[in-house]
């Protein structure tokens, strides 16, 4: 015969399972409403339902594609997608949008494009595109880091805002509180140190840091690095 304590534990476990199933169900409905509201929103069925806690702002003609296995924490208001008219954002399989340490912002202005390759990690960071931002496979972006492909504003009346694509190669790690500026290409298997300002290209397999960031050493194969 089961003890009273064991029976209580069983009831508690069943209640927990029921509550989690209810949350899962309602998050599914919330995502369905978001897709109905934003025709350009495509979320793979295998993506996390925690995405229901994100904030979606998609202008007419914008397209946001979220691939299978994309995950985030269930923290309301921490994940933001802002896409203006004609913008495109694509998140590859198994991307982790990590919001435990802070908010993640993906902002694509009119006609701009952001592509994040599979198995990448965006950790409490900001991506802003007025032209194009492209990440390869398994790119890690540390907390507090920012990637801008534009000046963001005119310098003065005679020098208008400039934009140029940013590209970060496979298996690269951009450490925390780093800023990557317009027109920069960071090669594959690179590591950019904390609080760096990257304003020029970094060759593949390079350790770079500083303001401005400069090559300081070499980096081996990061295919299996954690």
C-alpha positions as MATLAB code, in Angstrom:
seq = 'XXXXXXXXXXXXXXXXXXXXXXXXXXXXXXXXXXXXXXXXXXXXXXXXXXXXXXXXXXXXXXXXXXXXXXXXXXXXXXXXXXXXXXXXXXXXXXXXXXXXXXXXXXXXXXXXXXXXXXXXXXXXXXXXXXXXXXXXXXXXXXXXXXXXXXXXXXXXXXXXXXXXXXXXXXXXXXXXXXXXXXXXXXXXXXXXXXXXXXXXXXXXXXXXXXXXXXXXXXXXXXXXXX';
ca = [
       0.000    0.000    0.000;
       1.346    3.401   -0.976;
       2.250    5.737    1.880;
       0.447    9.110    2.258;
       3.711   10.894    1.446;
       4.164    8.864   -1.741;
       0.574    9.554   -2.787;
       1.093   13.277   -2.201;
       4.254   13.240   -4.328;
       2.406   11.471   -7.115;
      -0.415   14.016   -7.034;
       2.132   16.847   -7.036;
       3.966   15.374  -10.031;
       0.738   14.980  -11.956;
      -0.230   18.566  -11.184;
       3.159   19.792  -12.405;
       2.873   17.813  -15.633;
      -0.641   19.158  -16.203;
       0.514   22.722  -15.626;
       3.437   22.349  -18.041;
       1.148   20.858  -20.664;
      -1.228   23.780  -20.252;
       1.630   26.285  -20.676;
       2.825   24.414  -23.773;
      -0.697   24.468  -25.215;
      -1.305   28.162  -24.586;
       2.127   29.136  -25.933;
       1.232   27.255  -29.100;
      -1.941   29.302  -29.410;
      -0.039   32.536  -28.824;
       2.413   31.665  -31.594;
      -0.468   30.818  -33.907;
      -1.946   34.256  -33.223;
       1.408   35.897  -33.962;
       1.631   34.049  -37.299;
      -1.898   35.147  -38.163;
      -1.061   38.731  -37.260;
       2.250   38.727  -39.182;
       1.948   36.905  -42.541;
       5.730   37.071  -43.005;
       6.429   35.125  -39.801;
       7.488   31.494  -40.325;
       8.298   29.404  -37.234;
       9.315   25.794  -37.696;
       7.157   23.396  -35.632;
      10.345   22.053  -34.024;
      11.327   25.496  -32.649;
      10.812   26.251  -28.953;
       7.355   27.407  -27.923;
       9.101   29.777  -25.518;
       9.249   32.061  -28.566;
       5.691   32.973  -27.611;
       7.278   35.272  -24.999;
       9.107   37.274  -27.696;
       8.004   40.635  -29.024;
       7.381   40.634  -32.769;
       7.120   43.849  -34.806;
       6.984   43.051  -38.527;
       6.035   45.699  -41.065;
       4.166   44.709  -44.243;
       6.437   42.801  -46.604;
       8.915   41.774  -43.883;
       9.846   38.102  -43.486;
      11.123   36.359  -40.371;
      12.053   32.680  -40.669;
      12.865   30.741  -37.499;
      14.346   27.301  -38.117;
      13.967   23.960  -36.324;
      15.460   23.647  -32.869;
      15.733   27.421  -32.279;
      15.473   27.942  -28.523;
      15.139   30.743  -26.007;
      14.270   31.109  -22.351;
      10.692   31.672  -21.208;
      11.355   35.245  -20.089;
       8.697   37.680  -21.355;
       9.950   40.856  -23.019;
      13.580   39.750  -23.320;
      13.595   38.806  -27.021;
      12.772   41.450  -29.655;
      12.309   41.172  -33.401;
      11.876   44.476  -35.262;
      11.638   44.218  -39.054;
      10.742   47.129  -41.301;
       9.155   46.866  -44.739;
      10.933   44.397  -47.047;
      13.407   43.282  -44.376;
      14.375   39.623  -44.045;
      15.703   37.778  -40.995;
      16.553   34.086  -41.028;
      17.638   31.998  -38.034;
      19.167   28.618  -38.875;
      18.619   25.339  -37.079;
      19.425   25.099  -33.369;
      20.219   28.783  -32.818;
      20.121   29.718  -29.132;
      18.712   33.181  -28.396;
      19.909   33.410  -24.819;
      18.094   35.989  -22.695;
      19.074   35.041  -19.142;
      21.702   37.801  -18.876;
      19.809   40.458  -20.821;
      17.686   41.280  -23.837;
      18.356   40.096  -27.376;
      17.448   42.564  -30.146;
      17.371   41.772  -33.866;
      16.601   44.921  -35.853;
      16.411   44.930  -39.652;
      15.590   48.247  -41.297;
      13.784   48.666  -44.622;
      15.047   46.148  -47.199;
      17.869   44.903  -44.945;
      18.787   41.300  -44.225;
      20.078   39.374  -41.188;
      21.145   35.735  -41.541;
      22.288   33.684  -38.527;
      23.789   30.303  -39.357;
      22.916   27.032  -37.615;
      24.104   26.223  -34.080;
      24.911   29.874  -33.322;
      24.537   31.581  -29.939;
      23.234   35.124  -29.506;
      23.718   35.952  -25.835;
      22.104   39.196  -24.601;
      23.268   41.087  -27.673;
      22.079   43.433  -30.424;
      22.178   42.998  -34.206;
      21.248   45.977  -36.382;
      21.111   45.830  -40.184;
      20.432   48.548  -42.722;
      22.242   46.580  -45.427;
      23.214   43.010  -44.468;
      24.561   41.086  -41.474;
      25.557   37.473  -42.134;
      26.797   34.929  -39.591;
      28.143   31.528  -40.560;
      27.704   28.270  -38.698;
      28.203   28.198  -34.921;
      28.991   31.857  -34.345;
      28.954   32.901  -30.665;
      28.079   36.510  -29.754;
      28.751   37.415  -26.115;
      26.573   39.406  -23.749;
      26.436   43.142  -24.281;
      27.946   42.941  -27.772;
      26.618   44.884  -30.756;
      26.882   44.415  -34.514;
      26.109   47.411  -36.739;
      26.334   47.494  -40.532;
      25.666   51.227  -40.645;
      26.736   54.534  -39.117;
      23.140   54.778  -37.808;
      23.036   58.551  -38.479;
      24.408   61.181  -40.873;
      27.716   62.658  -39.781;
      26.617   66.112  -40.930;
      24.744   67.799  -43.795;
      27.485   66.968  -46.303;
      28.331   63.443  -45.122;
      25.291   61.146  -45.125;
      24.999   57.884  -43.272;
      26.978   54.999  -44.783;
      26.151   51.281  -44.699;
      28.156   48.184  -45.683;
      27.612   44.457  -45.042;
      29.086   42.703  -42.001;
      30.121   39.043  -42.264;
      31.339   36.722  -39.506;
      32.699   33.318  -40.509;
      32.010   29.837  -39.164;
      33.000   28.882  -35.609;
      33.955   32.405  -34.550;
      33.467   33.819  -31.058;
      32.817   37.500  -30.393;
      33.296   37.948  -26.642;
      31.233   40.205  -24.373;
      30.885   43.990  -24.709;
      32.371   44.062  -28.203;
      31.230   46.312  -31.053;
      31.535   45.294  -34.699;
      31.176   48.135  -37.199;
      30.021   48.426  -40.800;
      31.881   46.764  -43.647;
      33.822   44.350  -41.427;
      34.520   40.740  -42.361;
      35.696   38.451  -39.549;
      37.066   35.183  -40.873;
      36.252   31.669  -39.723;
      37.660   30.319  -36.429;
      38.379   33.781  -34.995;
      38.160   34.970  -31.380;
      37.571   38.656  -30.641;
      38.406   39.646  -27.066;
      36.151   41.393  -24.579;
      35.413   45.110  -25.018;
      36.973   45.305  -28.456;
      36.016   47.672  -31.258;
      36.236   45.897  -34.606;
      36.465   48.463  -37.402;
      38.515   46.533  -39.987;
      38.711   42.989  -41.356;
      40.131   40.159  -39.242;
      41.718   37.194  -41.096;
      40.541   33.669  -40.303;
      42.120   31.765  -37.367;
      43.025   35.033  -35.616;
      42.882   36.140  -31.980;
      42.196   39.874  -31.994;
      41.350   42.441  -29.353;
      41.671   46.104  -28.517;
      40.135   49.395  -29.601;
      40.563   49.223  -32.494;
      40.931   45.440  -32.568;
      44.215   44.167  -33.974;
      45.573   40.637  -34.521;
      47.363   39.436  -31.379;
      47.787   35.724  -32.025;
      46.476   32.667  -33.799;
      43.473   30.414  -33.153;
      43.288   26.757  -34.106;
      40.288   24.758  -35.206;
      37.188   25.682  -33.182;
      34.869   23.105  -34.715;
      34.398   21.289  -31.386;
      35.227   24.161  -29.013;
      32.607   24.898  -26.344;
];
